[in-house]
Structure formats: structure tokens, C-alpha cells
């Protein structure tokens, strides 16, 4: 059924009002090597995409009124693509946040900022499924993919539904697919970044290399190096050992092993099955917290 000009005008006016109401929470984020967008999460605190943020240097945020302010890095979590900056501005307007569930087919807008002024992309949710782990092992509360064209500078900006509710942050995934880091993930990770400046990760103290196991057609991980102060060394794991199972489950590939070393793994004791000189043995190992660089 076709829509009347009045209906189209109402939709257009609604989108304009939605953008105008959210614009005060938008910022541009820049450094000597990067340009992205962000949004006000809490007073003085900005959330942006870690992938779009340069590794070091001085950061500047440009507010909606055109004012530029120096920003300090509070913390970043590459596994969930979330970074937090702090600015000495107490009058910033945090974006309203509530837990929002979106379904495939829902209309959304992805907002960014250039020189503090909003940019907008209109699209639909092409996929909305269960929680997943990123390639770097981060726990993401829902897999939300968008069908829209996102400007490079808009990465790190907020995504809103048709009612103007905050869904999450727009980021680029594999093959430039536009993904959403959900609001619930941002709340969980950003709270830890504000308190600690980083997200703890599990640490074995082992440098591993994937290897095929010829006798059973399976795979494992060969120990190429051992941190003498790490948990692996403490339980007697040696260079040249081959890890073949983790809590009685085969290790299909090295990536799956790295994924289990998330924040909740720190302090956990697991059983590692390894091969050494043709013999198999099982060793209990307590996962430590990865040292900060």
C-alpha cells in the first residue's frame, strides 16, 4: 500500500526530531591518526569504538556546539571494541539508555558526527540473534547486523530504533559489515573500564602454535615459549609440550582456546591434557590475570 505525501512528511519530520533530540549527546573523536564518532555515556565520559581509536597520542572531542575539548583515555577493551574517554565538561547530555530488544526488519538510524555535527544513516536490522564471542574473545550480548551504509567517521556512534531508543554502538565487522555492540554489553564493559581502566583477561603464560596431531587426525597447540613466572610454568608445562584437551574437551583450534580466556576465567582451575615425549598426562592449571603492558 502506498503512503500519502502527508504520511511521508510525518515520517521525515519524526526522523528529524529524533536526530535533533539525540544530537547533544554526539561527539566527534579525533587524534593525529584517527577520526571517529562517540556519544556521552555518563557525565564527562565518552564511549567510542576501540578499533577506530588510534593506539596512542592526544585525543580531542568536538561537541555539538562546535567546541573542542581535550580527552584522556580512561580504558579500552579490544575484545568488545569499546573504549572510554574522559573530558572535563560537566554539562554534557548522556544519551538515554534502556535495555532494548530489536528484531530483524526493524527500522534504525546510525548516527555519527563530523566536526560535532550529526551525520545519519537510515537502514534496517538485517539480523538479530543470540549472544556471541568476537574473534578476540569478547562476549557480546546479541548479534545485531544492520543493512545500511555507514560513513567511516560514524564508527563509534549510537544506533537508535524508530522510537529513538538507544540500541547500541555502530562498528565495522568483517567485510565492512555494520554491527551493533548492544547497550547491555556497553553497560557491562564500560562500568569496569570506569572503575579499573581495563578488562581483565585470562593468562596461561604460554606461547602457543597450532599443530595437527597425525595419529588421530585432530589438532592441538604446541608450547613454543613459557613465561617462567606464569601459571603454566608453575605446574610444570614445558616448551615442546602439546596441549590436546581442555577440561576433557578436544582443542579444535587455537582460537577456541583463546576465546575461553575471558574475564570470568581468571582464578578458574581447569584440567589441561598434554602430550610430552609420546606420553599423555593431565595437569590442573589455575588461570591467572594477564599482566598489563
C-alpha positions, -999 to +999 in steps of 0.1 A: +000+000+000+014+034-010+018+061+015+003+096+011+026+127+010+014+136+044+024+102+059+059+106+043+062+141+056+053+128+091+079+101+089+105+126+077+096+151+105+098+123+131+133+114+119+144+150+120+131+154+156+147+122+166+181+133+153+177+167+169+169+153+203+199+130+202+224+154+187+235+169+221+249+135+231+270+131+200+307+140+197+334+137+171+366+120+183+399+127+167+437+124+171+466+128+148+459+094+133+422+087+137+387+101+132+355+085+146+323+093+165+312+088+200+285+095+225+281+107+261+277+077+283+279+094+317+288+130+327+324+136+315+326+101+300+326+093+262+322+059+246+336+053+212+348+023+191+382+010+202+390-002+166+386+033+153+408+049+180+445+053+175+468+033+198+482+064+215+485+101+213+463+130+223+426+128+217+401+156+211+364+155+211+343+181+193+309+188+209+277+197+191+282+234+197+315+232+179+337+235+210+367+212+211+379+196+243+409+175+252+401+140+261+420+114+282+418+077+277+402+060+306+404+025+293+398+003+263+387-033+256+396-045+221+377-078+226+343-059+227+355-029+206+347-004+234+368+025+245+362+052+271+374+088+271+371+114+298+366+152+291+365+180+317+329+190+307+302+187+333+273+200+311+273+171+286+240+153+280+243+115+284+223+095+258+192+079+274+199+042+279+175+013+285+176-023+276+161-026+241+154-057+221+153-053+183+140-078+157+151-083+122+133-059+099+131-031+124+140+004+112+171+020+128+193+050+123+230+051+129+243+085+140+278+098+137+294+132+140+317+153+118+331+185+134+305+179+161+276+180+137+254+149+132+255+125+103+227+100+098+222+067+080+188+050+078+185+013+075+171-019+089+182-047+112+191-075+089+199-099+116+193-102+154+203-134+171+218-148+203+249-138+222+283-145+205+320-141+210+341-118+189+372-131+172+392-116+201+372-134+226+348-107+238+313-116+250+287-097+230+251-099+243+234-101+209+245-104+173+229-074+156+237-067+120+225-036+100+217-031+064+229+004+058+258+024+045+279+038+074+304+066+070+339+058+082+338+087+106+305+074+121+320+043+136+315+045+174+283+065+171+249+054+186+223+034+169+186+042+177+154+025+169+123+042+153+112+053+188+145+070+195+157+044+220+194+036+222+202+001+208+240+003+210+271+014+192+278+011+154+311-006+145+325-023+114+327-060+114+344-084+089+340-074+052+328-039+064+295-053+077+279-029+101+274-044+135+259-031+168+276-035+201+244-037+223+237-013+251+238-041+276+273-050+266+284-014+267+269-010+302+288-041+315+321-033+299+321+005+304+313+001+341+345-020+345+365+005+324+354+034+346+364+015+377+396-003+366+407+012+333+408-022+316+391-056+313+409-085+329+418-114+306+429-149+314+466-158+312+483-191+308+519-177+304+523-199+273+532-190+237+512-214+216+513-226+180+485-246+164+496-281+153+480-311+136+481-344+155+488-371+130+478-402+149+442-392+154+436-366+128+429-340+154+446-308+164+464-292+194+486-264+205+523-267+208+540-247+236+566-225+219+576-204+249+569-204+287+567-174+309+588-185+339+565-167+363+533-177+346+507-203+357+519-228+330+554-228+344+541-232+379+525-265+371+555-278+351+544-272+315+575-272+293+584-258+259+576-285+233+546-299+251+514-302+231+481-293+246+454-316+232+424-311+255+409-285+279+386-298+306+383-331+287+372-313+255+394-315+224+410-283+213+397-278+177+418-248+170+439-222+189+412-195+185+388-215+206+413-218+234+420-180+234+382-173+235+377-191+268+403-168+285+378-141+292+372-120+323+353-148+341+381-173+335+406-155+359+411-177+390+394-207+374+412-241+377+410-262+346+424-296+336+448-295+307+457-326+288+491-326+272+515-348+253+552-350+262+576-374+246+548-396+234+531-398+268+498-382+278+492-366+311+466-343+328+476-313+347+454-290+368+461-253+360+448-222+376+443-193+351+459-160+361+451-125+351+470-113+320+497-088+330+491-053+318+516-040+293 
